[in-house]
Amino acid sequence: MHSPSLCALIVTSLSVQLTEIFAINNVSHYNVFETAWSWSYVNYTWPSTEAYLTALATLRYVPENVMLAGPRIHNGKVYVAMPKFRSGVPATLGYFNILSSEAVNTLITPFPSWEKNTPEDCGSLQSVIGMEIDRYGIMWVLDGHRASNALSGLQCPPKLVLLDLNAGGAVRHVFSFPNEICLTDGGFLNDIVIDDVVEIFAYITDNSPIDPGLIVYSLGKNKAWKFRDATMFPDLSAPNYLLDGSLVDVLAPIDGIALSPFTRKSPRTLYYTSLTGHGLFSISTAILKNENSLKDQKWRGLVKPVGQKLCSTDGMVMDSNGNLYYGLLCLSGVGKWNVFEPFEISEVIYSNPSTMVWPDGFTIDFDGNLYLLSNYAFRFAGNETLYFSPDVIKFRIHKLHDIGGVNYMYNTFERY
């Protein structure tokens, strides 16, 4: 615990920092994020009333412990993850209909089914935090948050699961990561982007505090390899900040990830950032796709520092025009930068400390609308006692209409 005098100094220091940030970088007020859905707690579409009451009585379901992550949108459904940061999370992947009449505390339907969310079976989904949906309707699910092994008592290897959304979520492929790529005890597959221009690759951030890095998975080879670099570790010089009255002083490695649009002129570029740190970095996918790059250290010199963001970032996403949208945690806001322009002209397009506490998962739908989830993740992931007043809205999916582009995977081949 900090003494009152030290806390006062921290608050004063942070207030000065934020005042300076806003003085230099004015927020663009023409960008208005509306709240599309919100939750004070997460509940499910249970098979029966008896199943619901039994889950409550046995603590299989502890409502206050369920956190939302994601989201992704496809064919009228909003898919969300519910990572098992704490006990009492009965299903880790689910969805709700985008036209749901309930905008508050919308019920989540487990996906692909309750059976596929069985914690006692390593073949089922154990703890999901990230996923992506490719251009063919295949959902790439990262079942790789393995701090949850202690909750289930199982030692399930982290895995990548491909679900066919055109066939009700049928399992099309499963790849279990070997321990030397992602730890069975301590791995944390966090975010994923898909590169399917010629061959199909997935780039995945491993937010493990023990062995962080950038994982490349080749679907054609059914093989994964991992890049590890100092730029993927926490930046110890990154300042702490206050959120919702709490001091955020976590040390967390590589997290946010985004992929540039396809061009015929050059390979795509992958962008990444650590959760603790303001630095944004990039590397060519031509390097990542070549497993032989790992045989020497020359690839490290090809990692490029892009620039320094105003805050640490969790989630981010790229659109088809090369606009990178990224969370600004200390500002409870969103930054924007076009990758074809100098990073110095990046801007803060929105900030709202009341409604956007911890902007996390970003996604863009087919109509060019940007969605992001804010979710108080820093409190769920900690070990301290978790308490919210029952009526406090903890999770919001925000929507920014018509950003002028679509997801980075679409409408790219004809443009460049």
Helices and strands as residue ranges (DSSP letters): H 4-24, E 34-39, H 49-57, G 63-65, E 69-74, E 77-81, E 93-97, E 109-110, G 115-117, E 130-133, E 138-143, G 146-148, H 149-152, E 159-164, G 165-167, E 170-176, E 189-195, E 201-206, E 213-218, E 223-227, G 230-232, E 241-243, E 246-248, E 254-259, E 269-274, E 279-284, H 285-288, G 291-295, G 298-302, E 304-308, E 316-318, E 323-328, G 329-331, E 333-338, G 343-345, E 347-351, E 359-364, E 370-374, H 377-380, E 395-400
